[in-house]
Amino acid sequence: HTVILLLCDVSIPHSFTMLIWQMLTLERPFDQLSPNKFKTRVFMENKRPKMNKQWTRELQDFFGVGWSPNPSERPTIAQAQLTLEKQSNLLFSERPQMGNLSPRSTQ
C-alpha cells in the first residue's frame, strides 16, 4: 500500500498541472501525435506542452516544475493552490483583455 500511495503522491501534481494547462488553453496536449509518437516524445524525450508567451514567468515555471521528470521537484497540491491563487488575480483581474490563453494564439 505504501508504494501505491507514493506513486499517487508524485503523479498527482503532474496530472493536476496538466489539467490546469488544458483548462487555460482549452486544448488537449499532443492530440496530434499517434500513440507511438506520444510515447517517444513525452516519455523518452521529455517533451511538454508549449507555454503561452503572455503567461507570467511564475505561471510558466509552475507548469515546468509540475511536469518535472524528477518527482521530488514537483509542487505539493497546497503549493500549487497558492501559485494558482496568485496567478488567477493576474490572469483574470489585472489583465482581462488577455484574450485566448492558448499557446497557439501567440505563435
N, C-alpha and C positions, 0 to 999 in steps of 0.2 A: 504494500500500500504506500510505503514511503516513496518508492521510485515513481509511482503514478502521480502522487502529489507534487513531487519535484518537477516532473515533466510539465505538469499543468502550470506550475508557478513560473516557469521560464517561457512557456509558449503563449500564455495569456497576454503579456504585454505586446508581443509581436502581432498577434491576431487583433488585439484592440487597436493598435496604431494603424494597421491595415484597414480596419473598419472605418476609422476616423478619416483616413485618406479617401476612401471610397465615398463617404458622406460629403466631404468637401468638394470633391471633383465630379461626383455623380457618374463615375466611370468604374469599370472593373479592370484592375491591373492585369496587364499581359493577356487580355482576352483575345488578342490576335495571334497568339502563339499556339502551336499544336502542343499536345501533352509532352511529347519528347523534347521539343524546343524549350518548353516551360521548365522541365526538369533540368536541362542543361544550363539554361541562363540563370535561373533562380537558385537552384541548389548547388550547382557546380561552379558557376561564375559569380555567384552572389549579387546578381543584378537586382535592383529595386525600382519601384515606380518613380517616374520623374516628378520633380518638385515644381510648383508654380513659382516663378521668379518674383512674383508680387508678395508671396508669403514672407513673413518676418523670418529673420535668421533663427530666432528661438523656435519657431514652429518647424522650420526645416530640420533643425537639429533634433527636435523631438522625434520626428519620423526616423531620422538616421540612427538615433540611439535605440529607438524601439525596434528597429529591424536589424540591429547589430547581430553579426554571426556569433558573437560571444554573449551567451545568455546572461552572464553576470553583469553586463553593461546595460542591460535593458532596464527601463524605469519600473518602479512598482506602480500599481494602479493608483495609489494615493499621489505619487509624484506626477503621474500622467494627468490626474484630475487637476492638480494645481497649475500645471502648464496650460492646460486647455482653458481653465477659468481665466487666466491672464490673457491668453490669446483671443478668446471669444470677445473680450472687451475691445481689443484692437481690430479684429476682423469685422465685427458687426456693429460696433458703436462708433468708433472713431473713423472708420473707413467704409461707410455704407455704399459708396459708389464704386466699389472694387470690381463689380461685375462677376462674370463667370470665374469660379475658383479653379477651373480645370487647368492643368499644366499645358494642355494643348492650346489654350487661349492665349498663351504668351509666346508661342513659337512662331 
